Amino acid sequence: MSEENTTREFWVQEPGRGELVSGRLPAMGKSDVMVRTLYSGISRGTESLVFRGEVPASRYGEMRAPFQDGDFPAPVKYGYISVGVVRSAGDGATDLLDRVVFCLYPHQDRYVVPASAVTVLPENVPTARAVLAANMETAVNAVWDSEISVGDRVLVVGAGVVGLLIAWLAARIPGTEVTVVDVNEGRADVASTLGVRFETAAPPGFDADVVVHASGNPAGLSVALASAGLEARVVEVSWFGDRLVTVPLGEAFHDRRLTIRSSQVGRIPANRTPRWDYARRLATALDLLEYQELDALITGESAFDELPDVMERLAGSGGDTLCHRIRYD
């Protein structure tokens, strides 16, 4: 393979082990672009499940990333947060040359995709911050599913990237009272930077209108149910892979007539589909990344060469990591 056609790609070769391997760029069509990656981001929750081989066989089809290669559990090239610059373009896509774009592509240093698969970054969004785009999309979808409205008392359980983004969006709705809960006290400073109230435990008698669970821990769902008020909605954003989750449907669940609703970024809420498509939602998510305080969600950066070791660490405990950015030198 000539050097100009060679790529470097991150593959999960077997559950718990990743590797950088060489690949080959496909031939470009007239409507294709070739992107040189500047940054990619690790979607810690989902990618950790993929790395550990915990995607249920029943969900293999639904869990495929747009440009995934290989199959679950492994070997598989997986990911969907890539920011880069268009270095080559077919005759039908020359307007994208030298533009900085976002693409739902796995961790790879160069790639060829249809021009329709990339979204140009708004001029007021820094390239390095754009790795939050996929998480922001998830948060936007969750707020839609939650139907949070003016004046609502909202509790978000779980101060990961998605939970904090949901809380940040909800707090921008006039009159809302938003609290984010996480047992990790280290998340308090990030929440403060985002202008969101933080607690290490749900306040007694919180009586929430809407509760969003985004902790990824089954115990957090118990907290969410206990904090929901009469006729309240509990929106489940966490995805547990192949783990069984015990849900406390006794206690006050029936008396309060609670509703548990799932939220998944793969589907736009039905009441929005007449006017919204995935391209419009992604463009909106990118526009929302103009705010400097969101940089607090990016808690680490590593070179692409380090990705196998970084992924192994994050799929374990992960420590206080929120969004970890990968840099392509």
C-alpha positions, 0 to 999 in steps of 0.5 A: 500500500502506498503511504498516501492511501494508508490509514491508521485505525483503532480496532477492538480486536477482542473484548478488553483489548484494542489495537491500532492497525493499518488500513487502506482508503477506498477510491473516492467518488465524485460526491465523496470527501477525504477527511484528515482527523484532528480530534476524536472523542470517546463516548465513554459509556457506550464505547466502554460496553463495546470494548468490554464485549457487553453489547447484547446479541439481540441489539447488534443491529441497532448498536451498529455505528454509521461507519462501523467495520467488523461485527460485535463483539470483535474484531470491530472498529467502533466510534462516532465522534470525529472532527477533521478537515476536508483535504480532498473532495470529488467534483461534486463536493469541492465546496467542502475543501479545507472546511472543518467538519464533524462526522459520525466516524470511528477513531481513524486518522484519515477516511473517505465518506460521502459529503452528505455524512459530514457537517461543517462546524459553525465558525464560533465553535472551536475545533477541539470543543466539537468532540462534544457534539454527539453527547450534545445530540443525546442531551438534546434528544433527552430534553425533548423526551423529558418534555421539560417545560417552564418552571419545572422542578428537575432532578438529573441523576448522574453527573457524567457528560450527558447528565451534565449537558441535560442539566445545563440545557434544562437550566436554560429553560426559564423558571426551571429549578434543576439539580444534578446528583452524583456520589462523586464530589469531584463533579461539583466544580464542573457543575458549578462552572455550568451554572447547575446546582449539585448535590451528592444525594437527592434532597429529601422530599424533592418532589420532582416534576421530571427526573432524568436518570443518566448515571449508568448505575442501576442504583441511580434509577432507584434514586430517580424513582424515589425523587419523582413527584405525583404523576411525574416522568422518569426518563431513562437515558442510561444504557446497561448493555447485557446487564439485568437491572432491578427496578423498585416498582413497589413503595410509592411507584403506583401511588404516585402514578409514575411514568418511566420513559426510555430515551435513545438518541437513535430515534427522534421523538415522534412529535418532532419527526414532521419537522426534524431530521438527524441533520437538523438535530446535529446542526443544532447540537453543534450550534449549542457548543459555542459556550465556553463553559462547556470546555469543563466537560473535557477532562483529558487529552491523549495522542492517538498512539495512546488510544489502546491504553486509554480505552482499556483504562476508561473501560475499567474504573475511568476515575474522574474522566468525563469526555476524553479527547484524542489528538491526531498529530 
